[in-house]
C-alpha cells in the first residue's frame, strides 16, 4: 500500500490537488493524500483494457458512459464548492449512467459501477478505505478485480445501503450485472 502524504496540520482539498504536478498521480480520501504512483503493471493494464473493451462495446448506443483512469471522481460530503471537495479518487474503471454527474473535470457524485484492479501498491486501500468510501457514497456496484487469482468480487448494497456478501466470478465464468441488463463479460478474455 502506498504511504499517504500527510501533514498533521493540513486537510487537503481539490484546491491544492489541482495544483500538483501532472506527472504525479494522487487521490484524496477525506483530505488525506495518497500517492498512487508508479504506473500500474502491464498485466494490470491488459486486464483493465480487456474489461473496459467489453463494457465499452456493450454501451454503444446506450445512455451510460465508461471512463478509465486517470479520471477524477469527486465524492463531496454535501453541496460544497468544487475547490472544497476533500475526496477525489481515480478508480481504474467507472460506469456512469446519470449524465448530470459528468463535468469537464470528471464525475461529481457516485458512479454506478466502480472497478478497482488491485495491485501490491494499492490493494489494501482498495479493500478497506475505498470499500468503505464507495459504500458510504452509494456506489451501486463495486468490483474488486484480483489479477493474482483471476477473480472479480462484485459488491452491491442491500436494502440498508450496506454492501452484502460479494458475488465472486472466476476467470472461467461470464460476469453479468442487473445494473447493465444484457451485458455478459467473458472473463476468459479479460484474464
MDTraj code that builds the backbone (N, CA, C; nanometers):
import mdtraj as md
import numpy as np

residues = "UNK UNK UNK UNK UNK UNK UNK UNK UNK UNK UNK UNK UNK UNK UNK UNK UNK UNK UNK UNK UNK UNK UNK UNK UNK UNK UNK UNK UNK UNK UNK UNK UNK UNK UNK UNK UNK UNK UNK UNK UNK UNK UNK UNK UNK UNK UNK UNK UNK UNK UNK UNK UNK UNK UNK UNK UNK UNK UNK UNK UNK UNK UNK UNK UNK UNK UNK UNK UNK UNK UNK UNK UNK UNK UNK UNK UNK UNK UNK UNK UNK UNK UNK UNK UNK UNK UNK UNK UNK UNK UNK UNK UNK UNK UNK UNK UNK UNK UNK UNK UNK UNK UNK UNK UNK UNK UNK UNK UNK UNK UNK UNK UNK UNK UNK UNK UNK UNK UNK UNK UNK UNK UNK UNK UNK UNK UNK UNK UNK UNK UNK UNK UNK UNK UNK UNK UNK UNK UNK UNK UNK UNK UNK UNK UNK UNK UNK UNK UNK UNK UNK UNK UNK UNK UNK UNK UNK UNK UNK UNK UNK UNK UNK UNK UNK UNK UNK UNK UNK UNK UNK UNK UNK UNK UNK UNK UNK UNK UNK UNK UNK UNK UNK UNK UNK UNK UNK UNK UNK UNK UNK".split()
xyz = np.array([
    [0.0843, -0.1168, 0.0000],
    [0.0000, 0.0000, 0.0000],
    [0.0883, 0.1224, 0.0000],
    [0.0458, 0.2255, -0.0734],
    [0.1225, 0.3485, -0.0775],
    [0.1221, 0.4181, 0.0569],
    [0.2264, 0.4907, 0.0828],
    [0.2363, 0.5669, 0.2064],
    [0.1613, 0.6982, 0.1850],
    [0.0635, 0.7301, 0.2701],
    [-0.0082, 0.8554, 0.2496],
    [0.0808, 0.9745, 0.2788],
    [0.0705, 1.0746, 0.1922],
    [0.1394, 1.2002, 0.2176],
    [0.0510, 1.2784, 0.3131],
    [0.0983, 1.2998, 0.4331],
    [0.0156, 1.3661, 0.5337],
    [0.0860, 1.4887, 0.5881],
    [0.0064, 1.5839, 0.6236],
    [0.0536, 1.6960, 0.7034],
    [-0.0387, 1.7000, 0.8235],
    [0.0183, 1.6946, 0.9393],
    [-0.0617, 1.6878, 1.0621],
    [-0.1571, 1.8065, 1.0760],
    [-0.1164, 1.9212, 1.0251],
    [-0.1979, 2.0409, 1.0440],
    [-0.2725, 2.0820, 0.9165],
    [-0.2844, 1.9901, 0.8212],
    [-0.3480, 2.0287, 0.6953],
    [-0.4458, 1.9226, 0.6465],
    [-0.5546, 1.9694, 0.5935],
    [-0.6593, 1.8871, 0.5338],
    [-0.6650, 1.9273, 0.3862],
    [-0.6218, 1.8373, 0.2967],
    [-0.6165, 1.8707, 0.1544],
    [-0.7562, 1.8738, 0.0927],
    [-0.7715, 1.9591, -0.0073],
    [-0.8943, 1.9666, -0.0858],
    [-0.8557, 1.9747, -0.2339],
    [-0.9564, 1.9779, -0.3177],
    [-0.9324, 1.9878, -0.4609],
    [-0.8535, 2.1136, -0.4960],
    [-0.8684, 2.2179, -0.4164],
    [-0.7949, 2.3431, -0.4428],
    [-0.6449, 2.3174, -0.4503],
    [-0.5909, 2.2364, -0.3568],
    [-0.4485, 2.2029, -0.3601],
    [-0.4206, 2.0945, -0.4650],
    [-0.5051, 1.9952, -0.4677],
    [-0.4898, 1.8795, -0.5567],
    [-0.4678, 1.9219, -0.7024],
    [-0.5457, 2.0187, -0.7475],
    [-0.5371, 2.0586, -0.8885],
    [-0.4087, 2.1349, -0.9218],
    [-0.3307, 2.1728, -0.8198],
    [-0.2051, 2.2433, -0.8457],
    [-0.0842, 2.1494, -0.8468],
    [-0.1033, 2.0221, -0.8107],
    [0.0080, 1.9284, -0.8028],
    [0.0553, 1.8891, -0.9422],
    [0.1814, 1.8505, -0.9570],
    [0.2368, 1.8187, -1.0898],
    [0.1561, 1.7109, -1.1633],
    [0.1374, 1.7317, -1.2919],
    [0.0589, 1.6383, -1.3731],
    [0.1260, 1.5028, -1.3901],
    [0.2565, 1.4961, -1.3699],
    [0.3254, 1.3675, -1.3848],
    [0.3213, 1.2841, -1.2566],
    [0.2525, 1.3334, -1.1546],
    [0.2312, 1.2580, -1.0316],
    [0.0836, 1.2227, -1.0224],
    [0.0539, 1.1038, -0.9687],
    [-0.0860, 1.0622, -0.9538],
    [-0.1181, 1.0500, -0.8054],
    [-0.2250, 1.1202, -0.7661],
    [-0.2670, 1.1239, -0.6260],
    [-0.4173, 1.1032, -0.6171],
    [-0.4605, 1.0564, -0.5008],
    [-0.6024, 1.0526, -0.4663],
    [-0.6153, 1.1169, -0.3288],
    [-0.7320, 1.1758, -0.3046],
    [-0.7633, 1.2310, -0.1732],
    [-0.8790, 1.1516, -0.1146],
    [-0.8615, 1.1046, 0.0077],
    [-0.9704, 1.0380, 0.0781],
    [-0.9862, 1.1089, 0.2111],
    [-1.0971, 1.1786, 0.2248],
    [-1.1242, 1.2575, 0.3451],
    [-1.0095, 1.3513, 0.3786],
    [-0.9528, 1.4145, 0.2766],
    [-0.8485, 1.5138, 0.2970],
    [-0.7074, 1.4596, 0.3090],
    [-0.6918, 1.3260, 0.3094],
    [-0.5591, 1.2646, 0.3162],
    [-0.5154, 1.2311, 0.1738],
    [-0.3936, 1.2724, 0.1384],
    [-0.3412, 1.2482, 0.0032],
    [-0.2688, 1.1143, -0.0014],
    [-0.3028, 1.0336, -0.1027],
    [-0.2383, 0.9044, -0.1235],
    [-0.1701, 0.9051, -0.2603],
    [-0.0434, 0.8730, -0.2600],
    [0.0336, 0.8621, -0.3834],
    [-0.0053, 0.7316, -0.4523],
    [-0.0529, 0.7396, -0.5764],
    [-0.0907, 0.6174, -0.6479],
    [0.0065, 0.5875, -0.7616],
    [0.1266, 0.6414, -0.7502],
    [0.2342, 0.6073, -0.8421],
    [0.3057, 0.4866, -0.7855],
    [0.3779, 0.4106, -0.8585],
    [0.4061, 0.4226, -1.0006],
    [0.2886, 0.3749, -1.0854],
    [0.3056, 0.3852, -1.2156],
    [0.2025, 0.3386, -1.3080],
    [0.1782, 0.1896, -1.2855],
    [0.0554, 0.1436, -1.3121],
    [0.0254, 0.0013, -1.2940],
    [0.1101, -0.0869, -1.3859],
    [0.1179, -0.2149, -1.3493],
    [0.1941, -0.3114, -1.4297],
    [0.1277, -0.3338, -1.5659],
    [0.2027, -0.3924, -1.6555],
    [0.1493, -0.4244, -1.7885],
    [0.0315, -0.5201, -1.7774],
    [0.0414, -0.6212, -1.6900],
    [-0.0681, -0.7173, -1.6717],
    [-0.1945, -0.6476, -1.6205],
    [-0.1766, -0.5574, -1.5255],
    [-0.2880, -0.4761, -1.4734],
    [-0.3550, -0.4005, -1.5878],
    [-0.2742, -0.3386, -1.6721],
    [-0.3281, -0.2601, -1.7831],
    [-0.3978, -0.3489, -1.8870],
    [-0.3465, -0.4694, -1.9101],
    [-0.4126, -0.5619, -2.0022],
    [-0.5507, -0.5989, -1.9505],
    [-0.5592, -0.6305, -1.8224],
    [-0.6887, -0.6655, -1.7630],
    [-0.7848, -0.5476, -1.7735],
    [-0.7368, -0.4291, -1.7412],
    [-0.8190, -0.3092, -1.7488],
    [-0.8704, -0.2880, -1.8912],
    [-0.7814, -0.2968, -1.9883],
    [-0.8197, -0.2783, -2.1284],
    [-0.9223, -0.3826, -2.1725],
    [-0.8975, -0.5092, -2.1394],
    [-0.9866, -0.6159, -2.1832],
    [-1.1256, -0.6040, -2.1210],
    [-1.1303, -0.5666, -1.9952],
    [-1.2580, -0.5480, -1.9270],
    [-1.3291, -0.4253, -1.9820],
    [-1.2559, -0.3173, -1.9951],
    [-1.3147, -0.1940, -2.0472],
    [-1.3684, -0.2132, -2.1885],
    [-1.2954, -0.2866, -2.2717],
    [-1.3387, -0.3069, -2.4100],
    [-1.4752, -0.3753, -2.4167],
    [-1.4945, -0.4783, -2.3349],
    [-1.6224, -0.5493, -2.3383],
    [-1.7367, -0.4611, -2.2892],
    [-1.7107, -0.3833, -2.1839],
    [-1.8154, -0.2938, -2.1330],
    [-1.8421, -0.1821, -2.2341],
    [-1.7354, -0.1226, -2.2873],
    [-1.7489, -0.0149, -2.3858],
    [-1.8294, -0.0624, -2.5074],
    [-1.7982, -0.1802, -2.5572],
    [-1.8695, -0.2340, -2.6736],
    [-2.0178, -0.2499, -2.6440],
    [-2.0500, -0.2968, -2.5250],
    [-2.1900, -0.3145, -2.4855],
    [-2.2625, -0.1804, -2.4750],
    [-2.1947, -0.0787, -2.4267],
    [-2.2595, 0.0501, -2.4004],
    [-2.2822, 0.1360, -2.5242],
    [-2.2348, 0.0924, -2.6387],
    [-2.2591, 0.1697, -2.7607],
    [-2.4093, 0.1896, -2.7785],
    [-2.4509, 0.3135, -2.8040],
    [-2.5917, 0.3496, -2.8236],
    [-2.6759, 0.3302, -2.6979],
    [-2.6128, 0.3302, -2.5805],
    [-2.6852, 0.3233, -2.4539],
    [-2.6520, 0.4489, -2.3740],
    [-2.7340, 0.4820, -2.2751],
    [-2.7134, 0.6094, -2.2043],
    [-2.5951, 0.6137, -2.1081],
    [-2.5449, 0.5006, -2.0652],
    [-2.4334, 0.5006, -1.9702],
    [-2.3013, 0.5231, -2.0428],
    [-2.2043, 0.5778, -1.9692],
    [-2.0712, 0.6019, -2.0247],
    [-1.9659, 0.5360, -1.9364],
    [-1.8548, 0.4964, -1.9987],
    [-1.7444, 0.4325, -1.9281],
    [-1.6201, 0.5204, -1.9396],
    [-1.5447, 0.5280, -1.8298],
    [-1.4194, 0.6030, -1.8274],
    [-1.3151, 0.5202, -1.7545],
    [-1.1883, 0.5423, -1.7908],
    [-1.0796, 0.4718, -1.7231],
    [-0.9803, 0.5727, -1.6663],
    [-0.9010, 0.5266, -1.5708],
    [-0.8024, 0.6126, -1.5046],
    [-0.6963, 0.6583, -1.6037],
    [-0.6472, 0.7791, -1.5853],
    [-0.6831, 0.8728, -1.4798],
    [-0.8094, 0.9505, -1.5147],
    [-0.9078, 0.9441, -1.4271],
    [-1.0358, 1.0136, -1.4412],
    [-1.0818, 1.0469, -1.3000],
    [-1.0958, 1.1752, -1.2705],
    [-1.1285, 1.2179, -1.1351],
    [-1.2755, 1.1959, -1.1016],
    [-1.2979, 1.1314, -0.9879],
    [-1.4322, 1.1128, -0.9324],
    [-1.4355, 1.1908, -0.8013],
    [-1.5187, 1.2950, -0.7986],
    [-1.5350, 1.3810, -0.6811],
    [-1.6472, 1.3217, -0.5952],
    [-1.6175, 1.2972, -0.4686],
    [-1.7184, 1.2441, -0.3766],
    [-1.7372, 1.3437, -0.2622],
    [-1.8192, 1.4468, -0.2877],
    [-1.8383, 1.5500, -0.1858],
    [-1.9223, 1.4993, -0.0691],
    [-1.9075, 1.5655, 0.0437],
    [-1.9883, 1.5332, 0.1622],
    [-2.1269, 1.5945, 0.1536],
    [-2.1407, 1.6981, 0.0734],
    [-2.2681, 1.7681, 0.0590],
    [-2.2647, 1.8498, -0.0684],
    [-2.3020, 1.9757, -0.0568],
    [-2.3051, 2.0616, -0.1759],
    [-2.1892, 2.1617, -0.1774],
    [-2.0777, 2.1242, -0.1115],
    [-1.9640, 2.2152, -0.1063],
    [-1.9128, 2.2484, -0.2475],
    [-1.8484, 2.3628, -0.2577],
    [-1.7889, 2.4050, -0.3844],
    [-1.6825, 2.3050, -0.4274],
    [-1.6595, 2.2973, -0.5554],
    [-1.5621, 2.2024, -0.6108],
    [-1.4256, 2.2128, -0.5419],
    [-1.3763, 2.3342, -0.5215],
    [-1.2451, 2.3529, -0.4590],
    [-1.2392, 2.3001, -0.3159],
    [-1.3544, 2.2832, -0.2523],
    [-1.3591, 2.2387, -0.1129],
    [-1.3800, 2.0880, -0.0977],
    [-1.3957, 2.0161, -0.2076],
    [-1.4148, 1.8711, -0.2004],
    [-1.2847, 1.8072, -0.1521],
    [-1.2943, 1.7197, -0.0509],
    [-1.1762, 1.6586, 0.0106],
    [-1.1585, 1.5123, -0.0274],
    [-1.2454, 1.4599, -0.1143],
    [-1.2318, 1.3219, -0.1603],
    [-1.2420, 1.3183, -0.3117],
    [-1.1293, 1.2892, -0.3750],
    [-1.1206, 1.2748, -0.5203],
    [-1.0410, 1.1480, -0.5464],
    [-1.1027, 1.0507, -0.6128],
    [-1.0363, 0.9238, -0.6408],
    [-1.0294, 0.9007, -0.7911],
    [-0.9413, 0.8094, -0.8300],
    [-0.9245, 0.7739, -0.9706],
    [-0.9355, 0.6222, -0.9852],
    [-1.0597, 0.5701, -0.9830],
    [-1.0755, 0.4253, -0.9999],
    [-1.0228, 0.3805, -1.1357],
    [-0.9922, 0.2517, -1.1475],
    [-0.9433, 0.2001, -1.2755],
    [-1.0473, 0.2157, -1.3853],
    [-1.1728, 0.1843, -1.3533],
    [-1.2826, 0.1962, -1.4498],
    [-1.4063, 0.2423, -1.3740],
    [-1.4848, 0.3299, -1.4365],
    [-1.6150, 0.3685, -1.3817],
    [-1.7187, 0.3661, -1.4925],
    [-1.8415, 0.3346, -1.4537],
    [-1.9564, 0.3448, -1.5433],
    [-2.0529, 0.4424, -1.4779],
    [-2.0942, 0.5415, -1.5559],
    [-2.1814, 0.6469, -1.5055],
    [-2.3044, 0.6538, -1.5956],
    [-2.4216, 0.6377, -1.5349],
    [-2.5456, 0.6385, -1.6123],
    [-2.6227, 0.7693, -1.5979],
    [-2.5907, 0.8508, -1.4999],
    [-2.6550, 0.9800, -1.4798],
    [-2.5625, 1.0879, -1.5361],
    [-2.5940, 1.1347, -1.6551],
    [-2.5072, 1.2322, -1.7222],
    [-2.4974, 1.3646, -1.6468],
    [-2.5927, 1.3905, -1.5567],
    [-2.5854, 1.5132, -1.4765],
    [-2.4662, 1.5116, -1.3820],
    [-2.4094, 1.3943, -1.3554],
    [-2.2919, 1.3843, -1.2688],
    [-2.1623, 1.4156, -1.3427],
    [-2.1654, 1.4170, -1.4750],
    [-2.0449, 1.4389, -1.5542],
    [-2.0155, 1.5874, -1.5679],
    [-1.8898, 1.6235, -1.5432],
    [-1.8438, 1.7608, -1.5610],
    [-1.7208, 1.7562, -1.6510],
    [-1.6694, 1.8714, -1.6853],
    [-1.5473, 1.8746, -1.7656],
    [-1.4282, 1.8175, -1.6894],
    [-1.4353, 1.8184, -1.5573],
    [-1.3237, 1.7708, -1.4762],
    [-1.3376, 1.6249, -1.4353],
    [-1.4520, 1.5631, -1.4599],
    [-1.4715, 1.4229, -1.4230],
    [-1.6148, 1.3931, -1.3877],
    [-1.6336, 1.3315, -1.2714],
    [-1.7652, 1.2921, -1.2226],
    [-1.7828, 1.3464, -1.0820],
    [-1.8946, 1.4133, -1.0571],
    [-1.9258, 1.4617, -0.9216],
    [-2.0390, 1.3758, -0.8677],
    [-2.0060, 1.2927, -0.7724],
    [-2.1028, 1.2004, -0.7153],
    [-2.0657, 1.0573, -0.7496],
    [-2.1399, 0.9654, -0.6921],
    [-2.1072, 0.8234, -0.7061],
    [-2.1368, 0.7706, -0.8457],
    [-2.0372, 0.7074, -0.9092],
    [-2.0643, 0.6355, -1.0336],
    [-2.1556, 0.5159, -1.0037],
    [-2.2157, 0.4605, -1.1069],
    [-2.2992, 0.3422, -1.0877],
    [-2.2130, 0.2202, -1.0586],
    [-2.1056, 0.2055, -1.1343],
    [-2.0136, 0.0934, -1.1161],
    [-1.8729, 0.1488, -1.1018],
    [-1.8015, 0.0990, -1.0018],
    [-1.6603, 0.1322, -0.9833],
    [-1.5824, 0.0015, -0.9879],
    [-1.4753, -0.0002, -1.0684],
    [-1.3885, -0.1170, -1.0799],
    [-1.2489, -0.0776, -1.0333],
    [-1.1976, -0.1519, -0.9359],
    [-1.0598, -0.1346, -0.8918],
    [-0.9865, -0.2657, -0.9157],
    [-0.8742, -0.2581, -0.9856],
    [-0.7884, -0.3744, -1.0097],
    [-0.6770, -0.3664, -0.9066],
    [-0.6752, -0.4617, -0.8146],
    [-0.5810, -0.4499, -0.7050],
    [-0.4381, -0.4765, -0.7522],
    [-0.3472, -0.4062, -0.6875],
    [-0.2049, -0.4209, -0.7142],
    [-0.1338, -0.4195, -0.5796],
    [-0.0072, -0.4613, -0.5763],
    [0.0648, -0.4591, -0.4482],
    [0.0673, -0.3200, -0.3844],
    [0.0684, -0.2158, -0.4671],
    [0.0796, -0.0789, -0.4170],
    [-0.0517, -0.0268, -0.3591],
    [-0.1662, -0.0710, -0.4155],
    [-0.2947, -0.0126, -0.3766],
    [-0.3957, -0.1127, -0.3224],
    [-0.3644, -0.2412, -0.3238],
    [-0.4620, -0.3445, -0.2903],
    [-0.5273, -0.3303, -0.1544],
    [-0.4495, -0.3050, -0.0517],
    [-0.5066, -0.2928, 0.0829],
    [-0.6026, -0.1742, 0.0906],
    [-0.5668, -0.0634, 0.0300],
    [-0.6539, 0.0548, 0.0306],
    [-0.7823, 0.0273, -0.0475],
    [-0.7721, -0.0457, -0.1600],
    [-0.8914, -0.0794, -0.2384],
    [-0.9894, -0.1630, -0.1568],
    [-0.9361, -0.2516, -0.0734],
    [-1.0210, -0.3430, 0.0044],
    [-1.0741, -0.2817, 0.1332],
    [-1.0105, -0.1764, 0.1824],
    [-1.0546, -0.1166, 0.3095],
    [-1.1103, 0.0238, 0.2899],
    [-1.0208, 0.1205, 0.2744],
    [-1.0655, 0.2600, 0.2670],
    [-1.1607, 0.2841, 0.1508],
    [-1.1241, 0.2348, 0.0334],
    [-1.2102, 0.2611, -0.0818],
    [-1.3414, 0.1819, -0.0732],
    [-1.3355, 0.0616, -0.0206],
    [-1.4572, -0.0161, 0.0006],
    [-1.5550, 0.0652, 0.0860],
    [-1.5082, 0.1155, 0.2006],
    [-1.5933, 0.1948, 0.2906],
    [-1.6395, 0.3239, 0.2232],
    [-1.5508, 0.3853, 0.1474],
    [-1.5828, 0.5099, 0.0787],
    [-1.6942, 0.4896, -0.0247],
    [-1.6802, 0.3880, -0.1082],
    [-1.7803, 0.3636, -0.2127],
    [-1.9139, 0.3220, -0.1523],
    [-1.9096, 0.2444, -0.0471],
    [-2.0325, 0.2054, 0.0224],
    [-2.1009, 0.3297, 0.0793],
    [-2.0249, 0.4143, 0.1469],
    [-2.0777, 0.5367, 0.2095],
    [-2.1431, 0.6296, 0.1073],
    [-2.0823, 0.6407, -0.0100],
    [-2.1321, 0.7356, -0.1105],
    [-2.2354, 0.6759, -0.2052],
    [-2.2716, 0.5493, -0.1852],
    [-2.3814, 0.4913, -0.2622],
    [-2.3461, 0.4389, -0.3993],
    [-2.2225, 0.3936, -0.4195],
    [-2.1872, 0.3291, -0.5459],
    [-2.2696, 0.2009, -0.5556],
    [-2.3406, 0.1846, -0.6659],
    [-2.4344, 0.0728, -0.6796],
    [-2.3665, -0.0625, -0.6955],
    [-2.2455, -0.0641, -0.7491],
    [-2.1706, -0.1893, -0.7620],
    [-2.0218, -0.1575, -0.7559],
    [-1.9527, -0.2273, -0.6677],
    [-1.8081, -0.2123, -0.6540],
    [-1.7459, -0.3458, -0.6907],
    [-1.6648, -0.3433, -0.7967],
    [-1.5974, -0.4639, -0.8451],
    [-1.4509, -0.4571, -0.8039],
    [-1.4038, -0.5588, -0.7333],
    [-1.2627, -0.5696, -0.6996],
    [-1.2045, -0.6832, -0.7821],
    [-1.1136, -0.6475, -0.8715],
    [-1.0513, -0.7436, -0.9621],
    [-0.9175, -0.7850, -0.9027],
    [-0.8982, -0.9159, -0.8896],
    [-0.7734, -0.9682, -0.8359],
    [-0.6977, -1.0424, -0.9458],
    [-0.5953, -0.9794, -1.0040],
    [-0.5201, -1.0435, -1.1114],
    [-0.4479, -1.1705, -1.0671],
    [-0.4116, -1.1797, -0.9397],
    [-0.3323, -1.2943, -0.8940],
    [-0.4094, -1.4252, -0.8984],
    [-0.5404, -1.4197, -0.8748],
    [-0.6176, -1.5445, -0.8811],
    [-0.7268, -1.5426, -0.9876],
    [-0.7323, -1.4361, -1.0662],
    [-0.8275, -1.4298, -1.1759],
    [-0.9724, -1.4272, -1.1304],
    [-1.0011, -1.3445, -1.0291],
    [-1.1390, -1.3327, -0.9811],
    [-1.1844, -1.1873, -0.9805],
    [-1.3158, -1.1723, -0.9846],
    [-1.3784, -1.0417, -0.9652],
    [-1.4849, -1.0587, -0.8582],
    [-1.4706, -0.9820, -0.7502],
    [-1.5720, -0.9793, -0.6447],
    [-1.6631, -0.8604, -0.6718],
    [-1.7935, -0.8868, -0.6808],
    [-1.8913, -0.7819, -0.7083],
    [-1.9723, -0.7580, -0.5814],
    [-1.9583, -0.6375, -0.5273],
    [-2.0321, -0.5971, -0.4074],
    [-2.1452, -0.5048, -0.4495],
    [-2.2644, -0.5323, -0.3976],
    [-2.3802, -0.4464, -0.4216],
    [-2.4495, -0.4219, -0.2880],
    [-2.5066, -0.3026, -0.2694],
    [-2.5702, -0.2733, -0.1409],
    [-2.7037, -0.3453, -0.1257],
    [-2.7320, -0.3817, -0.0009],
    [-2.8624, -0.4364, 0.0322],
    [-2.9582, -0.3225, 0.0626],
    [-3.0766, -0.3534, 0.1148],
    [-3.1764, -0.2506, 0.1448],
    [-3.1271, -0.1421, 0.2409],
    [-3.0334, -0.1761, 0.3281],
    [-2.9816, -0.0781, 0.4242],
    [-2.8720, 0.0101, 0.3651],
    [-2.8308, -0.0199, 0.2417],
    [-2.7222, 0.0556, 0.1795],
    [-2.5849, -0.0022, 0.2071],
    [-2.5786, -0.1094, 0.2861],
    [-2.4522, -0.1733, 0.3210],
    [-2.4232, -0.2833, 0.2190],
    [-2.2973, -0.2902, 0.1742],
    [-2.2604, -0.3963, 0.0810],
    [-2.2759, -0.5321, 0.1477],
    [-2.3405, -0.6220, 0.0758],
    [-2.3571, -0.7580, 0.1246],
    [-2.2398, -0.8444, 0.0846],
    [-2.2577, -0.9737, 0.1013],
    [-2.1566, -1.0709, 0.0621],
    [-2.1354, -1.0593, -0.0891],
    [-2.0096, -1.0615, -0.1335],
    [-1.9866, -1.0435, -0.2779],
    [-2.0254, -1.1661, -0.3584],
    [-2.0613, -1.1398, -0.4824],
    [-2.0729, -1.2469, -0.5800],
    [-1.9344, -1.2575, -0.6429],
    [-1.8766, -1.3759, -0.6425],
    [-1.7405, -1.3941, -0.6926],
    [-1.7461, -1.4655, -0.8269],
    [-1.6819, -1.4034, -0.9265],
    [-1.6720, -1.4605, -1.0605],
    [-1.5273, -1.5015, -1.0837],
    [-1.5070, -1.6201, -1.1396],
    [-1.3719, -1.6686, -1.1686],
    [-1.3407, -1.6485, -1.3162],
    [-1.2127, -1.6645, -1.3492],
    [-1.1663, -1.6389, -1.4866],
    [-1.2256, -1.7334, -1.5900],
    [-1.2955, -1.8373, -1.5475],
    [-1.3591, -1.9280, -1.6429],
    [-1.5065, -1.8935, -1.6658],
    [-1.5579, -1.7932, -1.5943],
    [-1.7011, -1.7637, -1.5965],
    [-1.7336, -1.6411, -1.6821],
    [-1.8627, -1.6149, -1.6890],
    [-1.9137, -1.4950, -1.7541],
    [-1.9790, -1.4087, -1.6458],
    [-1.9430, -1.2822, -1.6424],
    [-1.9945, -1.1894, -1.5426],
    [-2.1149, -1.1162, -1.5992],
    [-2.2221, -1.1100, -1.5209],
    [-2.3398, -1.0314, -1.5563],
    [-2.3734, -0.9416, -1.4384],
    [-2.4494, -0.8364, -1.4640],
    [-2.4916, -0.7463, -1.3578],
    [-2.6312, -0.6930, -1.3886],
    [-2.7172, -0.6847, -1.2890],
    [-2.8502, -0.6287, -1.3121],
    [-2.8469, -0.4794, -1.3450],
    [-2.7350, -0.4133, -1.3178],
    [-2.7247, -0.2703, -1.3472],
    [-2.7132, -0.2424, -1.4967],
    [-2.6596, -0.3389, -1.5715],
    [-2.6469, -0.3252, -1.7170],
    [-2.7058, -0.4517, -1.7789],
    [-2.8375, -0.4564, -1.7803],
    [-2.9063, -0.5761, -1.8261],
    [-2.8667, -0.6100, -1.9703],
    [-2.8265, -0.7340, -1.9891],
    [-2.7836, -0.7806, -2.1205],
    [-2.6330, -0.7870, -2.1361],
    [-2.5591, -0.7222, -2.0468],
    [-2.4129, -0.7276, -2.0523],
    [-2.3659, -0.8651, -2.0059],
    [-2.2814, -0.9272, -2.0856],
    [-2.2182, -1.0540, -2.0487],
    [-2.0696, -1.0370, -2.0758],
    [-1.9894, -1.0409, -1.9701],
    [-1.8445, -1.0247, -1.9836],
    [-1.7809, -1.1616, -1.9754],
    [-1.7123, -1.1990, -2.0823],
    [-1.6409, -1.3267, -2.0875],
    [-1.5069, -1.3080, -2.0178],
    [-1.4955, -1.3624, -1.8980],
    [-1.3744, -1.3392, -1.8184],
    [-1.2530, -1.4161, -1.8731],
    [-1.2753, -1.5146, -1.9585],
    [-1.1592, -1.5789, -2.0218],
    [-1.0873, -1.4794, -2.1123],
    [-1.1600, -1.3793, -2.1602],
    [-1.0998, -1.2765, -2.2463],
    [-1.0479, -1.1572, -2.1662],
    [-1.0772, -1.1545, -2.0368],
    [-1.0284, -1.0470, -1.9505],
    [-0.8944, -1.0858, -1.8905],
    [-0.8863, -1.2095, -1.8384],
    [-0.7644, -1.2549, -1.7714],
    [-0.6699, -1.3254, -1.8672],
])
top = md.Topology()
chain = top.add_chain()
for i, resn in enumerate(residues, 1):
    res = top.add_residue(resn, chain, resSeq=i)
    for name in ("N", "CA", "C"):
        top.add_atom(name, md.element.get_by_symbol(name[0]), res)
traj = md.Trajectory(xyz[None], top)
